[in-house]
């Protein structure tokens, strides 16, 4: 809205705000209650992990990269480990690969349930939030019984995995899956039939297929708009070759479709986990990998719960990587917000934001755009530090 | 005489305030660069299995209503000013709980170019809860430790909660 002097009316939200648990600043230009423009400022949790990777060895990096994000910690480590294994010219044993995928799918269950709860909370439906988070504890217990930690599992090592799945544990996981499957049927019913919920989601934030492709959406956000984009399906990695998944798609592209896609993915996770447990290959858990990784570069892509996660790893032959670059799914999806938000009510913004399952700790990367007259591309530690201080002053 | 009477009223008021504060502390959560792990565990303490509200603890949005600042993560350079601002907006008396290894020492991010690395360098901390991330039980135990300390006046020395939390202690608290 512009007043008589031509100024726009901007509603700033954040960085500390009650809606999400992480800092991010949004500025919505509004005309009355209708949003006419949206801009997002990220970077409050930028820590400089990529640069830090260069001063730690490969094993240390595995633990550091796991802490890029506390929700999808396992996939970050998996992507890195798969990349380094490719550079080193080794392949993890089949049992290790299967356990990696098992961990990844368990993590997807926990992430989707977490998201469902947070989304319900933003929609003012706290009962569903409490229900999903109560049931999420089942999968947290399973992850803890496998690895000993609820959040950072450290399943991966370079050349395999650390923890084995015993028969007793497998039975426990099967029981957990049975319970969760039953509960997920209930959530599906709530999300598609409950009036309060449907009123907040159906027809809200519609993104067409062309739109999603143009904005570069990934993961469930893109799949809800009918874009066939799932790394597990398009370019199977690790044990997804032996245990293929079905891609879950929807064509509506609204918020409800994103709910439905994620909940249907949960059923796919349960099926896959049961299949892996029934056909767990017998082999060692690790192969030996030399500390020094041969020089070269590699791109490693995996499907995180939020979408495609890409790692670029460059090695100079030493025991530390020369460059690590992570391209996280949340950052790809942000562009859709500022575009789709226009024309919606301000009250729809929390649901729209949550619809892409944002994760700020994944987001905050430094992206350098190369200017034509710029020649020096190497930034030293001091340069970065100075740039960071100046930028956020 | 009237002075004494005023003193008495003051003392009763202070006792009343302290009683109310211990029975219903309102907490605000600020993420100053954490990986999200601790934040999720803090959120998990609100949910049915852990249910921190049984201690009267309520997590809410505005710093102006809060007694306790629960802070996670190593302090990044750009979060520092915002953290100080949130801290200054809180009414006295205020207490700070540092959750997670990063808030204690910088943790795995120690030495990153954009990280200060220690919450204590930015604002004074009352309770430290270590762990990467600490279990929800540990976070609840940390809050309860703060409340215990409040019963006997404001804690002078920072408290460090050891992990793992002994099961027995939690049973007694319930």
Interface residues (C-beta under 8 A of the other chain):
Chain A: X15 X16 X17 X18 X21 X22 X23 X43 X44 X45 X46 X47 X48 X49 X51 X52 X55 X63 X64 X67 X68 X69 X70 X71 X73 X114 X117 X129 X130 X133 X134 X136 X137 X140 X150 X151 X152 X359 X360 X361 X381 X384 X385 X388 X389 X391 X392
Chain B: X29 X30 X31 X32 X33 X34 X35 X36 X37 X38 X39 X40 X41 X42 X43 X44 X47 X48 X49 X60 X61 X62 X63 X73 X74 X76 X77 X78 X79 X82 X86 X107 X108 X109 X111 X112 X113 X114 X115 X132 X133 X135
